Amino acid sequence: MSAVIVIPTYNERDNLELLLERVFEEVPDVRVLIVDDNSPDGTGELADSFAEREPDKVSVLHRSEKQGLGAAYVAGYTHALEQWPDTDFFVQMDADLSHDPKYLRPMLEAAEDADLVVGSRYTRGVSIVNWPLSRLIISKLGTAYARIVTGLPITDCTSGFKCYRAGTLRAINLEGIRSNGYCFQIETSFRVWQQGLRVKDLPIIFYERQRGKSKLNLSIALEAFIVVARLGLGRLLHRRP
């Protein structure tokens, strides 16, 4: 099976080398596409150096400015689908080492019987290391809200560690997605589920980043609240005879 791992970056220079090393230790035959939003700390230039050394393993997509997580993933997936159209699976993961590469192989194996696999922090209680209680509460409430409003059957609606079949990405109309922050994760999973495709949870342990700063802020949380409400309303209207 062939796979491309899409990793958006913004000021992740301190994490990138170790992340790539661990990814290729776990799944040597994948290709990594780094989508850099013109990081001022030189992440893009460092990524280019890896791509020059390993052109068959690492590619870089440069964007002119920071435009949000959702836009970065849409650009990355669109580019990857065009450049490597015969790829079977597309994985997304964070650049800050919060998503352990040891789950990549189990995720790809699970995707052989699913259209979307979601790395879940909540299938076995709470599997998160070093999060403050306030952030855990926000995350749990966000997932509960998304599940109630949209009907999504997964246990971790805001997870950013996911694996799609290529056909799944083509089916959900990436160009039509307007969500940008963490609600991008909810909307994409919702679109897959609304298509009647197979969605599966994969238990993972999530680790809080040790280097750099989180990108979460109030505007991202507010966007998620509004987008989930819109998705839920659309679902209700769609059910009407």
Rosetta blueprint (number, residue, H / E / L):
1 M L
2 S L
3 A E
4 V E
5 I E
6 V E
7 I E
8 P E
9 T E
10 Y L
11 N L
12 E L
13 R H
14 D H
15 N H
16 L H
17 E H
18 L H
19 L H
20 L H
21 E H
22 R H
23 V H
24 F H
25 E H
26 E H
27 V L
28 P L
29 D L
30 V L
31 R E
32 V E
33 L E
34 I E
35 V E
36 D E
37 D L
38 N L
39 S L
40 P L
41 D L
42 G L
43 T H
44 G H
45 E H
46 L H
47 A H
48 D H
49 S H
50 F H
51 A H
52 E H
53 R H
54 E L
55 P L
56 D L
57 K L
58 V E
59 S E
60 V E
61 L E
62 H E
63 R L
64 S L
65 E L
66 K L
67 Q L
68 G L
69 L H
70 G H
71 A H
72 A H
73 Y H
74 V H
75 A H
76 G H
77 Y H
78 T H
79 H H
80 A H
81 L H
82 E H
83 Q H
84 W L
85 P L
86 D L
87 T L
88 D L
89 F E
90 F E
91 V E
92 Q E
93 M L
94 D L
95 A L
96 D L
97 L L
98 S L
99 H E
100 D L
101 P H
102 K H
103 Y H
104 L H
105 R H
106 P H
107 M H
108 L H
109 E H
110 A H
111 A H
112 E H
113 D H
114 A L
115 D L
116 L E
117 V E
118 V E
119 G E
120 S E
121 R L
122 Y L
123 T L
124 R L
125 G L
126 V L
127 S L
128 I E
129 V E
130 N L
131 W L
132 P L
133 L H
134 S H
135 R H
136 L H
137 I H
138 I H
139 S H
140 K H
141 L H
142 G H
143 T H
144 A H
145 Y H
146 A H
147 R H
148 I H
149 V H
150 T H
151 G L
152 L L
153 P L
154 I L
155 T L
156 D L
157 C L
158 T L
159 S L
160 G L
161 F L
162 K E
163 C E
164 Y E
165 R E
166 A H
167 G H
168 T H
169 L H
170 R H
171 A H
172 I L
173 N L
174 L H
175 E H
176 G H
177 I L
178 R L
179 S L
180 N L
181 G L
182 Y L
183 C H
184 F H
185 Q H
186 I H
187 E H
188 T H
189 S H
190 F H
191 R H
192 V H
193 W H
194 Q H
195 Q L
196 G L
197 L L
198 R L
199 V E
200 K E
201 D E
202 L E
203 P E
204 I L
205 I L
206 F E
207 Y E
208 E L
209 R L
210 Q L
211 R L
212 G L
213 K L
214 S L
215 K L
216 L L
217 N L
218 L H
219 S H
220 I H
221 A H
222 L H
223 E H
224 A H
225 F H
226 I H
227 V H
228 V H
229 A H
230 R H
231 L H
232 G H
233 L H
234 G H
235 R H
236 L H
237 L H
238 H H
239 R H
240 R L
241 P L
